[in-house]
Amino acid sequence: MTIENQLDIIRKRASEIVPENELIKKLKKYETTKKPLRIKYGIDPTNSEVHIGHLVPIRKMREFQDLGHIGVIIIGDYTAQIGDPTGRDESRPPLTEEKVHSNAEKYMEQLYTVLDKNKTEVHYQTEWFSNMSMNDLIKIFGKYTLAQFMAHDTFRKRWEGGLPLFLHELMYPILQGYDSVAIKADIELGATEQKFNILNGREMQKIFGMEEQIAILSPILIGTDGLNKMSKSLGNYIAVFDTPNDKYGKVMSIPDNLIMNYFEYATLSSQEELFTIKNDLNNGVNPKYLKQKLAKEIVSLYHGDKISEEAESEFNRVFSKKEIPTDISSFVLKEKKIWIVKLLTEAALTTSNSEARRFIQQGAVSIDNEKITDENMLYEKEGAHIIKVGKRKFIKIVTDYQN
């Protein structure tokens, strides 16, 4: 494959390549030496769930693997205990070492739905940082000035806004940059919001007399709410381990203005297909039809064509015909009376009492198709009844208590 053909693949779904002329040199060097490039991507396993927004740069890593290169995943067991301050208005609570390792194992299981395991290295920061002395760290920190960090939007805005800015947070970009030195990265992947940190990796390699890595930045996938970046904390995400039906339903819920964005960054659609979809949108094709196509493609990507078709049939049955899902689960209630908010949370229909209250206030909770508006209501029904929360969550409540 020619260098230009390789560049066509690499440029696709990339927001920025810094600098592209050096990337070309690395690709030519690989052609001569046959030594694979090392493609770095760092993760802070602050939770165990991966959503499809995380996989935008991971799919880029897979493209590099298919071109013959090595993917290197850095598990930020040190940086996760600091908390990445990038794009945050407040500090993030650090995690315990045990929680970080537990999350990392589950995280990798999900990344391997995309990556070639045989061409993937996984490294924990402990491998190099645990052997460093205080003297080593001081020498590294001595290469940077406070002015360099205060030029960063995140730090500057928090400082100017009178918000807390802790010294350990300033360490984050330095530690991430040293990761590139430790694993001899040729290329680092990340979202556009990671540009400061990734370019710092180039600076760190320069300090250590190494060939500098290339930054390849990916766009941030907007969440299903159409307003914020996809995030678990905001509840606007599509998880890798969501069921096929949940994935399909969540895609169908996105605003029409996200259709093109999701086709481009959440599917494997070709440039020709993307061009056709864009034309359809511009020519007034019903957005629902395009969202159905999008939902099928996303579900098929993770579960296969047959499951994707079944998810579409189930969606049409439940939402178009207003029927109950075929795979509805049950929750056995052993109390005669229970606060409706507590019931929703215990039945895992909501993640917290506050979320349960919010759904009730929004009129998004019903029992046997009867809307619930009183958040102080006591549930005291006998027998089996269907509770629905939002558009996609159903559960059968079955009472089983002693008189």
Steps between C-alpha positions, in 0.01 A plus 500: 500500500635842406575768758219711356252214539609454860456872562147484359414239762670688784345838411149356495312583823802695631451865598866593499843345438792684665719518298403306188837539326668313787237226478593450134865462601408235756293306246788509252740384770272204573504407132879487510563341842180294537506596866137562605405840635385511860153654527421624850165556666471566872197430716415595855270215609290721727207265436451164334264599221609597149266691272513529123651849525810346660538275198551774242880514560507125573371431148783717372742279694345195335556659158868540587511137614355391166780699334755291694563709811480437876232646724623593847239558769620684809299431814527819703513343845694805621317773309158349582581554865561869419207555266542665161415870542458554125171670425385482861391788720568308818735235633410136453519270802795255475441123487654221703759274338267199530215681325728616218619145427150357515373764258796449266430129455139566403608795283738286293234234450294764323790648300575154362165509322687731261874443544710209372614339825806351330620846398423673830733567792356602838719686749430642845674823600619316810759331279705819482374741763537259792875484432548876485664688783400846619821627343388361160162674528654831604726493193198449275289767670795738469455498122166682523384845609175594668430736210483203260218345698312822567478547124275194496129596494400256775755622751468867410121510524496327835767732635329814368165377627632457851442124490738254671802397292712242677870441439453131431272589205788688336690172510248325278625618157860437609429141601301435181784648298755274666291198400598577140866490599458173690335307217683681214179617335505593131140620493255591775125490450242696695199729489542863397473606865819302567711711263689681778596174671595318180716784373666499839600142420687634197672755724595232751652278233698798370634560853621140510661522156248273330322521166176685572162332476220609267168613646190367324190658648148365467173693533289470813179305444200700623272319743148386426365823652651692210658756734798360691781263421410136558547432870394239751454762769251685279315183404513592130713208385473174306709235676694225325332248730149642459256240370424510126149628578635779721755604237233510231260697718763751611605570140138554403473760779778728373411843353487510121801734485725222634422250225794597279739525796412148618524349152846652462647417840297210643481276191736368236318669213712570192551847358257414219235390751551813707460714188171325418367543855590869497317545171195317640492737798532805275228370267241455774508123553307415819754513788326203666595282203864608528503446877366147448783435257748650748366295792523179298858574398612574856333191645635286216852631567493353852255211474468396136237545228250244633486653848475846344190398304346350815569826689324696225198269511481530879525880482219519246285265707549692825510861380297499182232258623525609867552143621707362790849359425527123465805478728361700793657403833328464837561648843363320803362737762481367855348809662131586525575868459804672352578857404481521120837677480666225702334234286630649175854508638491152655361358177796659312268712286688806626850541636404712801204639691565845356486359146176318588346824625610677183335241275176523698506881483549476123199270466719216375382231745187290457345190658290292262498799261371735773734796548637560851529865604532476880858434607376429855267221391510164677489195273267243657366300208463123517578257220703587190517848346714667232702810585645707218767767542587721205457350156703183532498368858236249602475262792232267638447549872384178667392510865605214724457581866363326806174629648 
